[in-house]
């Protein structure tokens, strides 16, 4: 089984753009296209393999570069690195600096990376007057990785103030260790922790497995293969996850803001709505709200955000996402957890590895090749 990676050196030859066959988990027929918003991509900076980003203090956007540096994007462009851990990480396989996040008050900055041994690591820094305080650095969470792919690594604070951490199933292909359905490991999971509530962190008391002696209490949701970018809708609090498929189906998972966690998204018994190999659908399987057959398209869904900015009114409320090997920006309209419309925005961000939501909820697109784009209204 060939294992997909996000390294442009490995995947670049696979990026053949083709028409997308759109399906949803809730209907047998493709969902109707809706009229797309008119948008343009404005290149606002060049970075060295940008991999992730987050809204920062003072209206800035902080951009992580995969090799281990963090730079700040403001009106003048990208500045010099404000953090450099390049001596502590590697870009072998799918490793590197994979996620960054601020807490609500910009009092702490978090990074998610794989160390030189390949261990997934989340570290915390105090922030004062918008500047990282290196002497305050501490490690919050680590998880060993058996292989160099499917690290996940995205991190975000939810509307509840807790830190969510996405980890892939451990890698290789086909989940050889059965991690996706194993509640005794953090691999193949979305975690939820309180980094300020204990040393090194506390378990929120309402986590779904907090009182289950057979499960890791950090787990919020499970059955994920490689959750490559998740987000919370800034308008509703709903959770959306782009989960990379194995060989046939890419999926987007959804949970309402009122969810109490514990969702099982099916991997590795299921790939999207389809049994994987000889898998049997789990009784508690939560199917994706959207999936697409990537035959002839590309390789890997890149989850995005529900647009809640002001500059493109026609896009507001739509979930914007892409595929790493296709690069086209696409949208979903969602209502009560069901897709009611799909659209192709008609712009291409290259090898789209991540989306960033800025402080004013405008969206940025990161091309692993270097370009940092802002999603703007198209010129009249």
Secondary structure, DSSP 4 states (H G I P E B T S, - for coil): -PPP---HHHHGGG------EEEBTTBSSPPPB-PPP-EEEEEEEE-SSEEEEEE-GGG-EEEEETTTEEEEEETTEE-S-SEE-GGGB--STT-SEEEEEE-TTS-EEEEEEEBTT--EEEEEEEEETTEEEEEEEEEEEEE--SSSS-----EEE-TTS-EEEEE---SSSS-TT--TT-TTSSTTEEEEEBTTSSSS-B--TT-TTTT-TTS-TTEEEE--S-EEEEEE-TTT--EEEEE--SSSEEEEEEE-TT--S--B--TTTEETTEE-TT----TTB---SEEEE-TTT-S-EEEEEE---SS-GGGTT-EEEEETTT-EEEEEEEETTEEEEEEEEEEE-SSEEEEEE-TTS-EEEEETTSEEEEEEEPP-
